[in-house]
Amino acid sequence: MRSLVKRGAAGVVVTLLVAVGATGCGSSNSAPTAEAKVCAAQADVRDALSKVADDVRAGNLGKAKDALGGLRTAAGGLKSAMAELGAQEREKLQPQLDKLRTDVDQLRAANSVAEVQTAAATAATDLSTLVSSIETDLNCSS
């Protein structure tokens, strides 16, 4: 069960990394629309991440595993929305993206339950920071 949660958490983080790192440039005319889509998508990711975190804190790994599906769906929506952002907006998010990539590497390298828990907690914190940065950098209103 723990390896399923570890793989699921790593998969969600990787999906978000791809969403932020592999996006194309949008035109200047579509920037406000793209920003609005990213803001909505980041709110969905934030809510889904909160659900997973609540289930993990409650010790309900089964529900956490189920909630990862919602987080994956939200991450896919964020990926689609970020594809419409221009390079300048993505560059603002690059430091958080780089930190999250390091976290994923540490999560994948974890060899014990304690290492998985620590790496997952760090990745969740940094993912939350990325979501907050999106909110701040794109002037999203919650």
N, C-alpha and C positions, 0 to 999 in steps of 0.2 A: 504494500500500500504506500509506504514512504517513497519507494522508487517511482511509483506512478505519479505521486504528487510532485516529486523532484523533476521528473521529465515534463509533467504538465506545466509547472512553473517556469522551467527553462524554455519550453516551447512558446509560452505567452511572451516572455521577455524577448526572445529572438524575433517573434512576429512584430513586436513594437520596434525593435532595432531596425528591422527591414523597412517598417513603415516610415521611420524617420530618415534612414540612411539611403534609401533607394527611390526617393521621390523625384519627379520631374519638375521643371519650372513651369509656373503658370504665367499667363499674360498679366500685364499691369491692370487691365480692365477687369479681370476676374479676381483680383486680390481680395477685395472686401468679401465677395461671395466665398472664396476659398477660406478666408479667415473665419467666417461664420460657421462653415462646415467643420473646420478643425476645432473650433470652440465647442461645438455641440458634441463632436466625437470625443474630445478630451473629457468632457463631463461624463459621458457614458463609460469611458475607461476608469475614471475616478470612482464612479459608483460601483462598477463591477469589481474593481480592486478592493474597495471597502468591504464588499460582500465576502470575497475570498478571505481577506484578513480577519474579519469577524468570525468566520467559521474556523479558521486556524486557531485563533485565540481561544475559542470555545472548546478546542480539542476535537472538533468534528471534522476529521479528515475526509470522510465520505462526502459530506456537503461541500467541503472546500474543493474537492475534486470535481464535483458537479458544477460548482460556481466557476471553475476555470473555463468551462465552455462559454459562459457569458462573457468572460474576460477576453477570450479568443475572438469572439464575435465583435466585441467593442474595439479590440485592437485592429481587426480587419477594417472596420469603419474608419478608424483613425488613419490607417494606411491609405485608404482611398482618398480621404480628405486632404492628407498631407501631400498627396501627389499633385495637388493643384496649387500648393504654395510656391512662391518664388525662392530663389537661392538665398536671398538676404534673410528671410524669415527662418529658413532652416539653419543658417549659419549661427544664429543666435542660440539655437538649441544644441549645437554640436558638443559643447563641454559636458552637458548632462548625458548626451548620447554616448560619448566616449566612456564616461564613468559606468554607465549601464552595461556597456559591452564588457568591461573589466569584471563587473559583477557576474555576468553570465559565465564567463570563463571560470571564475571561482566556484560558482554553483556546479558547473559540470565537473570540476576537479575534486569536489567534496567527496571524502571517503567514509565519513561517519555521520551518524544522525546529528550530532552536535555541529559538525561542519555544514551540513545541509541546512540546519535551522539558522545558523549564523549567516550563511551566504544568502539564503532566501529572505531573511529579514533585511539584510543590506540591499538586496535587489529591490525589494518592495519599497524601501525608503527612497532609493534613488529613482525608481519608477514614479513614485509620488512626487518627487522633486521635479522630474521631467514634465509631468502633467501640470504641476503648478507653474512651471516656467512657460508652458504653452499658454496657460491662462493669463499670465502677466504680460508676456511678450506680444501676444495678439490682442490684448485688452478684452479678454473674454469676461462677460458678466455671468456670475453663477446664479 
